[in-house]
Amino acid sequence: MAFKSVGNDKVWIPTPKQEEFIRIPDSIPEALFGGAASGGKSELAILLPVLREWHKNPNWRGIAFRRTYPEVEASLQKVSLEYFPSLGATYNETKHLWRFPSGAVFK
């Protein structure tokens, strides 16, 4: 992960490939971001809804997959724990989902 400390805050610094993906306009309904392990795909899947502020839409639903739950814990959950609580999101451990103050859900 590319984090930079700014005072007491951690700031996420996207890789060049992540920056390229971020520049795809919302008018494009689907886009693929492939590549080798540790290329920042999971990190971007977690953070793109935050960057685009989709998490503020009460109708927004996001989901990310891994083959096993331990893989979720090692990657997706780790990144989400870095950012989502500061946005007011709460984690439901039973349902394995984040709920944002707007009502948006990321599973």
DAVENDA-V740666 format. One record per residue. N is the residue number from 1. RES is the residue in one small letter. OMEGA is omega in whole degrees, 0 to 359 (NA if undefined). Layout:
n: <N/N>
res: <RES/RES>
omega: <OMEGA/OMEGA>
This chain:
n: <1/2/3/4/5/6/7/8/9/10/11/12/13/14/15/16/17/18/19/20/21/22/23/24/25/26/27/28/29/30/31/32/33/34/35/36/37/38/39/40/41/42/43/44/45/46/47/48/49/50/51/52/53/54/55/56/57/58/59/60/61/62/63/64/65/66/67/68/69/70/71/72/73/74/75/76/77/78/79/80/81/82/83/84/85/86/87/88/89/90/91/92/93/94/95/96/97/98/99/100/101/102/103/104/105/106/107>
res: <m/a/f/k/s/v/g/n/d/k/v/w/i/p/t/p/k/q/e/e/f/i/r/i/p/d/s/i/p/e/a/l/f/g/g/a/a/s/g/g/k/s/e/l/a/i/l/l/p/v/l/r/e/w/h/k/n/p/n/w/r/g/i/a/f/r/r/t/y/p/e/v/e/a/s/l/q/k/v/s/l/e/y/f/p/s/l/g/a/t/y/n/e/t/k/h/l/w/r/f/p/s/g/a/v/f/k>
omega: <181/178/177/177/176/187/177/184/170/180/179/178/181/174/177/180/176/178/179/179/180/182/178/183/179/179/175/188/180/176/180/178/183/177/183/177/179/179/177/181/181/179/180/178/179/189/180/177/178/180/181/181/176/181/178/179/183/180/183/175/177/178/177/186/168/181/181/179/176/176/176/181/184/184/187/182/180/180/181/178/178/190/190/179/180/177/180/181/176/183/174/184/180/182/181/179/175/174/180/180/180/188/177/184/171/183/NA>
